[in-house]
Amino acid sequence: MGGCFSKPKPVELKIEVVLPEKERGKEELSASGKGSPRAYQGNGTARHFHTEERLPTPHPYPSPQDCVEAAVCHVKDLENGQMREVELGWGKVLLVKDNGEFHALGHKCPHYGAPLVKGVLSRGRVRCPWHGACFNISTGDLEDFPGLDSLHKFQVKIEKEKVYVRASKQALQLQRRTKVMAKCISPSAGYSGSTNVLIVGAGAAGLVCAETLRQEGFSDRIVLCTLDRHLPYDRPKLSKSLDTQPEQLALRPKEFFRAYGIEVLTEAQVVTVDVRNKKVMFKDGFKLEYSKLLLAPGSSPKTLSCKGKEVENVFTIRTPEDANRVVRLARGRNVVVVGAGFLGMEVAAYLTEKAHSVSVVELEETPFRRFLGERVGRALMKMFENNRVKFYMQTEVSELRAQEGKLKEVVLKSSKVVRADVCVVGIGAVPATGFLRQSGIGLDSRGFIPVNKMMQTNVPGVFAAGDAVTFPLAWRNNRKVNIPHWQMAHAQGRVAAQNMLAQEAEISTVPYLWTAMFGKSLRYTGYGEGFDDVIIQGDLEELKFVAFYTKGDEVTAVASMNYDPIVSKVAEVLASGRAIRKREVETGDMSWLTGKGS
């Protein structure tokens, strides 16, 4: 129990940005706790920390003045399986009644601040309505991703049929709890050429792996290296909000890495991995030995291979610098986006208010077609056209023409010529695994790293996670798949860390992803690749719908807009191991879904 009756856990201090209700549509862009700007260079001694530097932690025993206690309702006000937000003066609390017991938790998802009361309560946990993160109602602990932090758990007591909640004011205001973590106790950590754990790649998979090791009590040296110049940041926000500054995207502040002894080498490129001697070599000649290795290098964007590909102002978006430059150059100018997948469409949506014109070029006949199907793709395309975006479909770029070295026109195979001052290329990505080719670590024909359910590669002690892996998807008969999404990378990073510590964990997460365009969110759960039918409930025209993707007689994925928390509900049903049949959704009877928790 947290609260004031027992010693609370140290909390990481962060200022939370709270959005008013009317801003709900813009939820995807709200900052999830501001971090700090670029910290340190990835070479020379600047990579090393002083262990004395610590994060401020609240006093271990809060004074009675820090506590607030109040009766929040009558025992009979809530039925089993019900949730309610209650006010404690210093902030709100989520009150949950489950199996006759009351639980009080933080009321907002620490990831992007979603109101959890609108989420799904099932199997002793509450699932966020926006992005599917799950929290244990007895402990407040984060059990499924995205996000890094857990909820505070407050004390509840029942007296004379009334429910009382007692909480620390500080916890009520913070709205997030960082799990207790071990510190690094390796004496000369920063100065030796060997580390216990080396993590290549500092996206969600790498960061969650490092944090999980510390949460599980691991106190040896951890080194995280990244090609980026920044500490780990929220990459999905880049394409949704292109002028966000790097410090606003940071997942953790600089002090956090110091406090828990997670060393980050920035602008550090691994060029070879020697698995026999357990050693990696960096581009600058620096060598590092490891005992356990996590490969989470992510992917590299594909580029155009047409005539004129070297002209200026043609971009792929990989870093905050890329995104910021695109916005700066696009203001009042003509923009062409190549590719109508998630990245391309998010960029196009964001630039409509800034650019003079936005055009999208795509090989398929509708945006998102392979992922969301013809009908949903068409409905979204219409939303874009209503926002002045012009589409050139079933064609590709044959030439980029320049004037004084800078892009002026994009020539299409259909022989149309489109005026363009800036071009953003979003035509997919390839796994960034070139450096592993001679290493003996197995790669498949497309360059992905195959792993088993424990995120282990073919080499003992070498694990892999994130966008660059293929792994067995438990609820799809262990089919080997690649799912390059943020939430999945978190889950895989955690499983890899648990297995480095010999905990025999297996990946079983149900994929969950989202996109945001023009203030509207589309949510998706499952794995729908190869679907043979789409059943739509609701109104596509109004963009208030649920689309069920089926293969044979089984529902394999669901997408929705303006229909929360249905996608979280489906994710919970799939996570519980229950299959959803096509006939259940064909009838239009949604009671099996909208009923109370399972």
N, C-alpha and C positions, 0 to 999 in steps of 0.2 A: 504493500500500500504506500502511496505517496502521501501528501497531506502533511499535517503537522504533528501527528502522533508518533511518527517514526522518522528516522534519519532519511531525508529525501536524497535522491541521486543528484550528483552535480549536473547543473543545467548549462548548456552552452548559451551565452547571452547573444541574442540576435534581435534586431529591431524588425518587427513584422509589418508588412504593408497591408493594411486592411482595406478591402475594396467595398464601397457601398453596394447595396443590393442592385441598384440600377446598372452597375458596371458588370453584372454577372456574365453577360455575353462575351465580355473581353477577358474571361477568366484565364485563357491560355497565356496571356501576356503578363499577368501580374507576377511580380518578382517573388521568387520563393526565398526570401531572406537575402539581404544584400551581402555580398562578399567583399573581398578586398581586391585592389588592383594587382597587376602583375608583381610577382614577388621577387624572384631572384633568377639570375642567369643560370644556365645549365652547364657552366664549365668552371674549371678552377675551383678554388676553395669556397667560392660563394655558394656552392651547393650545400654547405653543411650548417647545422644548427647548433644553438646553445641549448642544452637541456634545461637551464634554469628558467627559460621563458615559459610561462604558464598562462592558460586562459583564466580570466577571473571566474571564480565559481562562487555561488551563493554560500552564505554561511551555513555550515552543515545542520545546525539546529535553528530553524526559523523562530524568531521571537513570537510570543502570542500576538503581538501587534501585526505580524505579517499574515495572521490567519483570519479567515472569515468563515462563519458558519451560519446556515440559515435553513429553515424548513422550506422545502421547495414544492411539495405536493402531498396529497393524501395517498396512502398505500393503494387505494382502489382507483386512483386516477389513471393508472397505466395498467394495461393488460399485458400478459406475456407476449413477447415479440414486438413490443412497442418501444419507440424512442421519442424523447421530447427534449427540446432545448430549454433549460431553465436558467434564470438570472441569479447571480450571486452578488450583485452590487459591483464587484470589481471585474466582472466578466461573465460570460455564459459557460454553461457546462452541458454536456450531452448526458442525459439520464436514460438508462436502458433497463428495461425489465425483461429478464430472460429466465425461464424455469423457476419463476417465483422469487428470483433474487434481483436486487437493484444494483446497478453499477453506475459510477459517475466518471466521465472521461472528458478530455478536451473536446470541444465541439467542432473544430475545424481540421480538415486534412492538412498536415504540415507541408505537403507537396505544393499545392497552389491555393490553399485556403477554402476548399469546397465545404459547404455545410453538410456535415456527416448525417444530420437528422434526415436528410433527403436520400441517404444511401440505403444499403441493403443489409439487414441483420439476418445472419444465418450461421449455424454451426459454431456459435460462441464467438463470432467476430462481426465487425461492421465493415462493409466494403464501400469505399468512396464512390459517389455517383458520377464523378467526372472522369477519373482515370484509373479506377479499379484498385487502388491501394487498399490493403486489409489490415485491420487492427484488432488485436485480441481484447475482448471486453473485460476480461478479468485482470489483465496487466497493463493494457494500453500499448503493448509492444506491436511494432510493425511486423506483420507476418507475410505480406506480399507487397509488391512494388507497383508504381514508381515512388521515389522519394527516399530520404535517408533517415528521417527522424520518427520517433514514436509519439504517442499521446501521453499527457499526464493522466494519472489515475488518482481520483480523489476519494476521500473516505465517506462512507455512507453509513448512517445508523437510523434505525426505526424506533421511534418513541411515541406511544399513544397513537398508533396508526398514522403517524406523520413521518415523512421521509426527510431526513436532515443530511445536508452535504457540507463537508468541511474541507477547505482548500487553502493553500498558500496563495496570497495575492499575486506574488511574483509568477507563480506557475500559471495563474489565470491569465495574466497579461502576455506571457511568453507564447502560450498555445503550442509549444512543441517541446519535446524532451529528447535529448541526445542520450543514447544508451551509455551506461558506464563502460569505460574502455580502459584497458591496460596502458601503461606508458612504456616506452622503450627503455630497457635497462642495459642494453649492450654498451659496455664502457666506452670503447673508442669508436663507436659506430661510424661517425661521420668521416673517419680518416682511413679506414681500411679498404682494401680492394676486394672485400667479399661481403656478401649480405646473405641473410638467411632466406628472405623471400625477395625475388625481383619480379616486378610487374611491368610488362611492356604495354603501354597504352594507358592513358589516364581519363578515359571516358567513364560512363556509368559502371561498366564491368570492373575496371581496374580499381576505381575508388571504393565501390562496395566490397570488393575482395579485401582491400587494406583495412577498411573499417570493421568488417566482420572478424578478421583475425584479432584485432584489438579488443572487440567486444567479447570474444571467446577467451580472452586472457592471455593471448600470445604477446610476449614482451621482448622478442628478439628484433633484429633489424629488418625493416621493410623499406625497399626503395621502389619508387614509382617513377617511370620515365615516360616522357611525352615529346612528340615532335612539336607540339604547340609552344607558344611563348607564355601561355597562361596556366594557372592552376586549373584543376578540373572544373568545367563549366557546363551549363545547361544547353547542350547543342541543339535540341529540338526547337528552342526559342529563336535560333538564328534566322531561319527562313520565315518565321511568323512575325518577327519584329526586327527588321533589318538594321534599325539604327540604335539598338540596345548596346550600351557600352559593356566592354568585357567585365568591369567590376560589378555590374548589375547581374551578370550571368553566373558569377562564381557560385559553386555549390557549397563550398566551405570557405571561411576566411583564412587568411594566411596563418593567423595565430593557432588555428585548429591543428594544422599540420605540425606546427612546432610542439604544441602541447602533447600530442600523442606520438611524437617521434615517427611520423610518416614522412620520409624524405622524398621530395619531388625534384627530379632533374628535368628542367624545361629545355626545349630546343635540343633534345638528345635523341639522336637517331641510331638505332641498333642496326649494324650492317651484317653481322654474322652471329650465329648461335652454335657453340661447340658443345653438343650434348654429352660427349664422352668425358670431357674435362669439366663439364658444368660451368661454362664460362661464356660471357657475351662480349662482343667487341663493338664499341661505338664508333661513329664516323670520325670523331676527333682523336681516335686512338686509345681512348680510355677503355680499360678492361675491367670487368666485374665478374667475380665468381658468385655462384648462387647455390643454395641447397634445393629450393623449390622455385619453379618458374611459372608465372601466368602469362600467356600470350593473349593480349586483348588489343591488337593493333587497329581494329576497325577497318574501314574501307577507304579507297581513294575514288574521287569522282571521275567518271569517264569524260573525255573531252571530245570535241568535234575533230574529225579527220579530213574535213573538206578543204578546198582551195581557199587560201586567205586565213587559215586558222591562227596565224601568228599576229593578226592585227590587234591594235590596242582596244581596250574596253570590252573584251570578251571574258566573262568570268564563270568559274564554278564557285559554289559557296561552301567553304569548309571551315573558315575561321571568322571570328568577329571582325577582323580587318577586312576580309572579303566583303562581308555583308555591309559594313559601314561605307566602304568605297562605292558599292553599287548604289546605295541610296543617295550618296553625295552627287554622283554623276547622273543619276536618273531624274533629279528634280527638274521638272519642266521640259524634259527631253523625251525622245521616242525610245521605247524599250521593247526588245523582242526576247521572249522566253522560249527556249527550245526544250520541249518535254512537258507533258501534262500529267505528271505523276504528283506525288505529295509535295516535293520540294518546289517544282516549277509552279504549281497552282498556288501554293502559299506565297511565293515571291510575287507572282502576278497580282494576287489579291492585295498584298501589302502596298504594292507600288501604284495601284490605280489612283489613289488620292494625291500621289506625289508627282507622277510622271505626266507628260503631255499625252502620250498614248501608250497602251500596252497591248502587244500582240503575242499570241501563243501559237507555236508551231508543233504539230504532233503527228506521228506516223499512224496512230490508231484513228478510228472515226469519232470516238468520244473520249474525254478525259477519264482517267482512272479505270478504263474499261476492263482491263484484266483483273483488277482488284475488286471493283464494286459493281461491275456489270454495266450493260448498255443503258438501262432505264435510269439508274441512280446517276450514272455519269452524265446523261443528257440533262437531268434536272439540275445538276450542279453547274453544267455548262451554261444553262439558261441564266442562273444566278449571276454568273460572270458577265454574260452578254448584257444583262440589265445594268451592270456596273461598267459598261463601255469597253470591255475587253473584246478584242477581235481574234477569232480563231482561224488558223489555216490548218485544216485537218487532212489526214492521209497524204502527207507530203513530208519532205525533209529538206534540210539546208544543203544547197549544192555549192554555194560560194559566199564568202564574207568579203565585201568590198570596202576599201578604205579611201579616205581623203587625208593627205598628209599623215599617213600612218594610223589614223584613228578611224574606227568603224563608221561607215556612213549608210551602207545598205546590206540587207540580207537577201540573197537570191535563193529562191526555192526551186526544187526539182520540177514543180508545176510551172516553172518559168515566171512566176510572180516575183516582183521586186518590192521588198518592204523597207521603208525608211527606218533606220535604227542608229541611235547614238550609243546605246549600251545593249549588250546581249548577255543573258544569263543562261547557262547550259545546265539542265537538270535531266540528263538522260540515263541516270542510273550510276552504279558504282561497282568497283571490283574490290575483292578483299586485298588489304595491304600486306600481303604475305610474301612478297618477292624475296625478302631477306632470309626466308626459311628454306629456299629451294635446295640448297646443298646440305641442309642440316641433319637430314635423317628423320625430321619430324614429318609425319605423313600429311600430304596435301591431296585433295581430289583434283580431278581434271580441270575444275574451274578455279582452283587456287584456294578453296575453303579448307579449313582445318577440321577434319572429322573428329568428334569426341564421343565418349560414351555418356551414360546418364549422370556420371560423376564428374563430367567435364574434363576427363582425362584424355590425353592424346595417346598415340602409340608408344610414347617414350615415358617410362616411369618418372614421376616427380615433375613432369611437364603438363600443365593444364592449359586450357584455352577457353575463352568466353567472348560473347559479344557478336558484333556484325560479321566477323570473319569465320565463324564456325558453322558446321552442320551438326545437329544433335538429334537424338531420338525423341520425338514428341509423344509423351506418354499416352495422352488420350486420343491419339490418332494411330493406335497400334504400333507405336514406336517407329513410325516412319521417319527417316532421316531428312530433316528440313533445315533451311536457313531462314531465320526470322530476324531481320535487321532492325529491330525496334528497341526503343529506349527501355521500356519496362522489362523486356526479356533479358537485356544486357545486365540490368541490376540483379535479376534472379540468378543468372548464370554466375555472376561474380561471387554471389553469396555461396552457392553450392561449391564452387571451386575452392573457396577459403575453407569451408567445412571439411572438404576432403583432403586438403593440405594437412589438416589437423586430424586426419584419419577418423572422421565422424560418419563416414559412409552415407552421406546425404545423396539424394537423387533429385534431378530436376523434374518438377511436375507442374510447373506454372501454366495456367491457361493464358495465351497471348492476349494483350489488351493494348490498343493504340488509339490515337486521336489525331484529328487535324482541326485547324481553325482558320476560317476564311470569312472576311466581312463580318466579324463578330459572331459568326455562327459556328457551332462545334459539331463535328461529326465524330461519333465514337464507334469503335469496332472491337469485337472480341472473337476469338477462335482462329481457325486456320482454314480459309475457304478456297485455297488454290485448287483449280480443276473442278469448281462447282458446275453442276449441270442444270440448275434451275435457281431462280430467285423469286421468293414469295414476298410481296410487299403489302404491309398493313399501313393504314393511314393515308396521308395525302402528299404525294411527291411534289405537286405544284406548289403547295404551301410550305414545302420543306419540313413537314412534320410527319415523319414516317419511321417505320422499322422495316429493314430488309433482311429476310432470312435466306442464307445461301445454303443450298442443299446439294448433296451428292448421293444418288440413289435415294433411299428413304430416310437419310439422316441429315440433321441440320449441322453444318460444319462451321458456320460463322454467322455473325449478326452485326449489322450496322444500323445506327439510328441518328436522327437529328431531332432536337426538340421533343425527346421522348424519355427523358431521364426518369428513373434510374434503370431503364430496361436492359441496357447493355451490361450493367453491373450485375443485374439479376441473372441474366443468361450466363455470365462468367461464373457466377456462384453455382448455378445448376451444373455447368460443365465441370467445375472444380470438384464438385461432390461426387463425380463419377457417373452421373446419370446422363444417358443419351437423350437427345431431343429428336423426336420423329417428325418427319415431314407432315404427316397427317395432323399432328397436334397444332401446327401453325397454319395449315391450309383452311381450317374451319373458321379462322378469325376469332376463335374463342381464346382470349388471352388469360383466362382465370388461373391457369396452371402457373403463369408467370407473375401475375400481379397480386396473387394471394400472398398471405404472410409468409415469413421465412420458412424454410423447409422443416 
